[in-house]
């Protein structure tokens, strides 16, 4: 499954320095995004993302316990994925939701 195109409602394993299992809630090209700062993207919106070479943004949720859920943004730059600190992420599709 790891060679599938990433899309919403996919279950992914995200690896940076450790691994977690998350869900892609939304994935959009920069052109598809509203031109407003998003939670987790505190910069000047789409123009900054384009200047960074970002092609797509994925919003990924994960749980640390049954009642604690977190969300982070992953940025696709040159076919590779990074967090907001430019740490390289490995995203592997491991399932589909619904």
PyMOL CGO cylinders between C-alpha atoms (Angstrom):
from pymol import cmd
from pymol.cgo import CYLINDER

trace = [
    CYLINDER, 0.00, 0.00, 0.00, 2.93, 2.38, 0.48, 0.3, 1, 1, 1, 1, 1, 1,
    CYLINDER, 2.93, 2.38, 0.48, 3.02, 3.34, -3.22, 0.3, 1, 1, 1, 1, 1, 1,
    CYLINDER, 3.02, 3.34, -3.22, -0.55, 4.75, -3.21, 0.3, 1, 1, 1, 1, 1, 1,
    CYLINDER, -0.55, 4.75, -3.21, -1.13, 8.47, -3.79, 0.3, 1, 1, 1, 1, 1, 1,
    CYLINDER, -1.13, 8.47, -3.79, -1.78, 10.18, -0.47, 0.3, 1, 1, 1, 1, 1, 1,
    CYLINDER, -1.78, 10.18, -0.47, -5.33, 11.41, 0.01, 0.3, 1, 1, 1, 1, 1, 1,
    CYLINDER, -5.33, 11.41, 0.01, -7.81, 12.23, 2.76, 0.3, 1, 1, 1, 1, 1, 1,
    CYLINDER, -7.81, 12.23, 2.76, -9.03, 9.42, 5.03, 0.3, 1, 1, 1, 1, 1, 1,
    CYLINDER, -9.03, 9.42, 5.03, -5.86, 7.37, 4.67, 0.3, 1, 1, 1, 1, 1, 1,
    CYLINDER, -5.86, 7.37, 4.67, -4.21, 5.83, 7.70, 0.3, 1, 1, 1, 1, 1, 1,
    CYLINDER, -4.21, 5.83, 7.70, -0.49, 6.57, 7.61, 0.3, 1, 1, 1, 1, 1, 1,
    CYLINDER, -0.49, 6.57, 7.61, 2.57, 5.72, 9.61, 0.3, 1, 1, 1, 1, 1, 1,
    CYLINDER, 2.57, 5.72, 9.61, 4.60, 8.89, 10.14, 0.3, 1, 1, 1, 1, 1, 1,
    CYLINDER, 4.60, 8.89, 10.14, 8.27, 8.58, 11.02, 0.3, 1, 1, 1, 1, 1, 1,
    CYLINDER, 8.27, 8.58, 11.02, 10.59, 11.38, 12.12, 0.3, 1, 1, 1, 1, 1, 1,
    CYLINDER, 10.59, 11.38, 12.12, 12.73, 10.36, 15.09, 0.3, 1, 1, 1, 1, 1, 1,
    CYLINDER, 12.73, 10.36, 15.09, 9.95, 7.99, 16.18, 0.3, 1, 1, 1, 1, 1, 1,
    CYLINDER, 9.95, 7.99, 16.18, 6.83, 6.57, 14.53, 0.3, 1, 1, 1, 1, 1, 1,
    CYLINDER, 6.83, 6.57, 14.53, 3.18, 7.29, 15.03, 0.3, 1, 1, 1, 1, 1, 1,
    CYLINDER, 3.18, 7.29, 15.03, -0.03, 6.17, 13.36, 0.3, 1, 1, 1, 1, 1, 1,
    CYLINDER, -0.03, 6.17, 13.36, -2.19, 8.99, 12.07, 0.3, 1, 1, 1, 1, 1, 1,
    CYLINDER, -2.19, 8.99, 12.07, -5.01, 9.86, 9.73, 0.3, 1, 1, 1, 1, 1, 1,
    CYLINDER, -5.01, 9.86, 9.73, -4.83, 12.31, 6.84, 0.3, 1, 1, 1, 1, 1, 1,
    CYLINDER, -4.83, 12.31, 6.84, -7.80, 14.57, 7.54, 0.3, 1, 1, 1, 1, 1, 1,
    CYLINDER, -7.80, 14.57, 7.54, -7.26, 16.80, 4.53, 0.3, 1, 1, 1, 1, 1, 1,
    CYLINDER, -7.26, 16.80, 4.53, -4.67, 17.15, 1.81, 0.3, 1, 1, 1, 1, 1, 1,
    CYLINDER, -4.67, 17.15, 1.81, -4.66, 20.06, -0.63, 0.3, 1, 1, 1, 1, 1, 1,
    CYLINDER, -4.66, 20.06, -0.63, -2.44, 21.77, -3.14, 0.3, 1, 1, 1, 1, 1, 1,
    CYLINDER, -2.44, 21.77, -3.14, -1.42, 25.30, -2.21, 0.3, 1, 1, 1, 1, 1, 1,
    CYLINDER, -1.42, 25.30, -2.21, -3.68, 26.59, -5.02, 0.3, 1, 1, 1, 1, 1, 1,
    CYLINDER, -3.68, 26.59, -5.02, -6.69, 24.81, -3.45, 0.3, 1, 1, 1, 1, 1, 1,
    CYLINDER, -6.69, 24.81, -3.45, -6.09, 26.28, 0.01, 0.3, 1, 1, 1, 1, 1, 1,
    CYLINDER, -6.09, 26.28, 0.01, -7.84, 29.35, 1.34, 0.3, 1, 1, 1, 1, 1, 1,
    CYLINDER, -7.84, 29.35, 1.34, -5.37, 32.24, 1.36, 0.3, 1, 1, 1, 1, 1, 1,
    CYLINDER, -5.37, 32.24, 1.36, -5.47, 32.59, 5.13, 0.3, 1, 1, 1, 1, 1, 1,
    CYLINDER, -5.47, 32.59, 5.13, -3.10, 31.42, 7.82, 0.3, 1, 1, 1, 1, 1, 1,
    CYLINDER, -3.10, 31.42, 7.82, -4.23, 28.02, 9.05, 0.3, 1, 1, 1, 1, 1, 1,
    CYLINDER, -4.23, 28.02, 9.05, -3.80, 26.61, 12.55, 0.3, 1, 1, 1, 1, 1, 1,
    CYLINDER, -3.80, 26.61, 12.55, -0.27, 25.27, 12.63, 0.3, 1, 1, 1, 1, 1, 1,
    CYLINDER, -0.27, 25.27, 12.63, 0.76, 27.48, 9.67, 0.3, 1, 1, 1, 1, 1, 1,
    CYLINDER, 0.76, 27.48, 9.67, 1.36, 30.85, 11.31, 0.3, 1, 1, 1, 1, 1, 1,
    CYLINDER, 1.36, 30.85, 11.31, 2.84, 32.58, 8.26, 0.3, 1, 1, 1, 1, 1, 1,
    CYLINDER, 2.84, 32.58, 8.26, 1.47, 34.79, 5.49, 0.3, 1, 1, 1, 1, 1, 1,
    CYLINDER, 1.47, 34.79, 5.49, -0.61, 32.12, 3.83, 0.3, 1, 1, 1, 1, 1, 1,
    CYLINDER, -0.61, 32.12, 3.83, -0.21, 30.72, 0.34, 0.3, 1, 1, 1, 1, 1, 1,
    CYLINDER, -0.21, 30.72, 0.34, 2.51, 33.08, -0.90, 0.3, 1, 1, 1, 1, 1, 1,
    CYLINDER, 2.51, 33.08, -0.90, 4.93, 31.96, 1.81, 0.3, 1, 1, 1, 1, 1, 1,
    CYLINDER, 4.93, 31.96, 1.81, 4.17, 28.33, 1.08, 0.3, 1, 1, 1, 1, 1, 1,
    CYLINDER, 4.17, 28.33, 1.08, 4.83, 28.88, -2.63, 0.3, 1, 1, 1, 1, 1, 1,
    CYLINDER, 4.83, 28.88, -2.63, 8.11, 30.67, -1.84, 0.3, 1, 1, 1, 1, 1, 1,
    CYLINDER, 8.11, 30.67, -1.84, 9.15, 27.63, 0.20, 0.3, 1, 1, 1, 1, 1, 1,
    CYLINDER, 9.15, 27.63, 0.20, 8.39, 25.38, -2.78, 0.3, 1, 1, 1, 1, 1, 1,
    CYLINDER, 8.39, 25.38, -2.78, 5.45, 23.67, -1.06, 0.3, 1, 1, 1, 1, 1, 1,
    CYLINDER, 5.45, 23.67, -1.06, 3.17, 21.83, -3.47, 0.3, 1, 1, 1, 1, 1, 1,
    CYLINDER, 3.17, 21.83, -3.47, 0.72, 20.21, -1.01, 0.3, 1, 1, 1, 1, 1, 1,
    CYLINDER, 0.72, 20.21, -1.01, -0.23, 20.50, 2.65, 0.3, 1, 1, 1, 1, 1, 1,
    CYLINDER, -0.23, 20.50, 2.65, -1.61, 17.54, 4.63, 0.3, 1, 1, 1, 1, 1, 1,
    CYLINDER, -1.61, 17.54, 4.63, -3.40, 17.91, 7.95, 0.3, 1, 1, 1, 1, 1, 1,
    CYLINDER, -3.40, 17.91, 7.95, -2.71, 14.75, 9.95, 0.3, 1, 1, 1, 1, 1, 1,
    CYLINDER, -2.71, 14.75, 9.95, -4.31, 13.78, 13.26, 0.3, 1, 1, 1, 1, 1, 1,
    CYLINDER, -4.31, 13.78, 13.26, -3.03, 11.22, 15.74, 0.3, 1, 1, 1, 1, 1, 1,
    CYLINDER, -3.03, 11.22, 15.74, -3.98, 10.09, 19.23, 0.3, 1, 1, 1, 1, 1, 1,
    CYLINDER, -3.98, 10.09, 19.23, -1.73, 9.81, 22.26, 0.3, 1, 1, 1, 1, 1, 1,
    CYLINDER, -1.73, 9.81, 22.26, -4.57, 8.30, 24.31, 0.3, 1, 1, 1, 1, 1, 1,
    CYLINDER, -4.57, 8.30, 24.31, -8.26, 7.56, 23.72, 0.3, 1, 1, 1, 1, 1, 1,
    CYLINDER, -8.26, 7.56, 23.72, -9.23, 11.09, 24.79, 0.3, 1, 1, 1, 1, 1, 1,
    CYLINDER, -9.23, 11.09, 24.79, -6.28, 13.12, 23.42, 0.3, 1, 1, 1, 1, 1, 1,
    CYLINDER, -6.28, 13.12, 23.42, -6.02, 13.89, 19.72, 0.3, 1, 1, 1, 1, 1, 1,
    CYLINDER, -6.02, 13.89, 19.72, -3.51, 16.20, 18.06, 0.3, 1, 1, 1, 1, 1, 1,
    CYLINDER, -3.51, 16.20, 18.06, -3.14, 17.62, 14.55, 0.3, 1, 1, 1, 1, 1, 1,
    CYLINDER, -3.14, 17.62, 14.55, -0.07, 18.76, 12.66, 0.3, 1, 1, 1, 1, 1, 1,
    CYLINDER, -0.07, 18.76, 12.66, 0.68, 20.00, 9.16, 0.3, 1, 1, 1, 1, 1, 1,
    CYLINDER, 0.68, 20.00, 9.16, 2.97, 18.13, 6.78, 0.3, 1, 1, 1, 1, 1, 1,
    CYLINDER, 2.97, 18.13, 6.78, 4.39, 20.02, 3.80, 0.3, 1, 1, 1, 1, 1, 1,
    CYLINDER, 4.39, 20.02, 3.80, 5.27, 18.35, 0.49, 0.3, 1, 1, 1, 1, 1, 1,
    CYLINDER, 5.27, 18.35, 0.49, 8.35, 19.98, -1.05, 0.3, 1, 1, 1, 1, 1, 1,
    CYLINDER, 8.35, 19.98, -1.05, 9.96, 18.45, -4.12, 0.3, 1, 1, 1, 1, 1, 1,
    CYLINDER, 9.96, 18.45, -4.12, 8.11, 15.16, -3.64, 0.3, 1, 1, 1, 1, 1, 1,
    CYLINDER, 8.11, 15.16, -3.64, 9.28, 14.78, -0.02, 0.3, 1, 1, 1, 1, 1, 1,
    CYLINDER, 9.28, 14.78, -0.02, 7.36, 15.53, 3.19, 0.3, 1, 1, 1, 1, 1, 1,
    CYLINDER, 7.36, 15.53, 3.19, 8.48, 17.80, 6.03, 0.3, 1, 1, 1, 1, 1, 1,
    CYLINDER, 8.48, 17.80, 6.03, 7.09, 19.19, 9.27, 0.3, 1, 1, 1, 1, 1, 1,
    CYLINDER, 7.09, 19.19, 9.27, 7.05, 22.92, 10.00, 0.3, 1, 1, 1, 1, 1, 1,
    CYLINDER, 7.05, 22.92, 10.00, 10.60, 22.72, 11.37, 0.3, 1, 1, 1, 1, 1, 1,
    CYLINDER, 10.60, 22.72, 11.37, 11.78, 21.23, 8.04, 0.3, 1, 1, 1, 1, 1, 1,
    CYLINDER, 11.78, 21.23, 8.04, 12.39, 17.82, 9.61, 0.3, 1, 1, 1, 1, 1, 1,
    CYLINDER, 12.39, 17.82, 9.61, 11.97, 15.18, 6.92, 0.3, 1, 1, 1, 1, 1, 1,
    CYLINDER, 11.97, 15.18, 6.92, 8.94, 12.94, 7.43, 0.3, 1, 1, 1, 1, 1, 1,
    CYLINDER, 8.94, 12.94, 7.43, 8.42, 9.47, 6.04, 0.3, 1, 1, 1, 1, 1, 1,
    CYLINDER, 8.42, 9.47, 6.04, 4.72, 8.88, 5.31, 0.3, 1, 1, 1, 1, 1, 1,
    CYLINDER, 4.72, 8.88, 5.31, 3.64, 5.33, 4.56, 0.3, 1, 1, 1, 1, 1, 1,
    CYLINDER, 3.64, 5.33, 4.56, 0.05, 4.39, 3.78, 0.3, 1, 1, 1, 1, 1, 1,
    CYLINDER, 0.05, 4.39, 3.78, -1.01, 1.49, 5.98, 0.3, 1, 1, 1, 1, 1, 1,
    CYLINDER, -1.01, 1.49, 5.98, -4.79, 1.58, 5.56, 0.3, 1, 1, 1, 1, 1, 1,
    CYLINDER, -4.79, 1.58, 5.56, -7.94, 3.43, 4.61, 0.3, 1, 1, 1, 1, 1, 1,
    CYLINDER, -7.94, 3.43, 4.61, -10.75, 4.82, 6.75, 0.3, 1, 1, 1, 1, 1, 1,
    CYLINDER, -10.75, 4.82, 6.75, -14.42, 4.47, 5.90, 0.3, 1, 1, 1, 1, 1, 1,
]
cmd.load_cgo(trace, "trace")
